[in-house]
Amino acid sequence: MALFESYERRIDKINSVLNSYGIASIEEAEKITKDAGLDVYEQVKKIQPICFENACWAYTVGAAIAIKKGCRKAADAAAAIGEGLQAFCIPGSVADQRNVGIGHGNLGKMLLEEGTDCFCFLAGHESFAAAEGAIGIAEKANKVRQKPLRVILNGLGKDAAQIISRINGFTYVETEMDYYTGEVKELFRKSYSEGLRAKKLTATALTT
């Protein structure tokens, strides 16, 4: 039975990567993670319930690789997990050619290192999914960081940014850019909670 989307197009590459680490199959990768006390599939679902099945299994494979490599630091484990994500990129696809999986792993590594203070990313039509991801990133990263990571969802429309902030307890910030000078001015700010989410998670709307 196919475990995830486009199984037939992905599985040969996945098995090749697994085999290079002495792992026979996805099922064995799952067992390795569970033997280590991890239910990666459920962890991914809890962070982003609407994710595709292949995301859950990609992180499972990545976590098994991190365990096999003996990663002891969260940042190193993140980079190893990126290898699992890359294994799920369909051969010949844009994601495969651009090493999107490896890039995601390296981004995770960067966010777990103390030298990174803030993670700012653009959010468009997928804003609600991005908000769920932002919450997960901040909450998980801060477990191994000494200084909490700040996360900013940038480029949202005013209504979307305010709705997302209100639902999730973020801080909403409305800005205006002067395209002649390149200066960005803050027009309005409101926190929709009093906890860590409001202090470290911001949804920013840019008006023109």
Beta strands, then each sheet from edge to edge (+ up, - down):
strand 1: 118-122
strand 2: 150-156
strand 3: 171-178
strand 4: 183-191
strand 5: 201-207
sheet 1: 1+ 2+ 5+ 3+ 4-
end
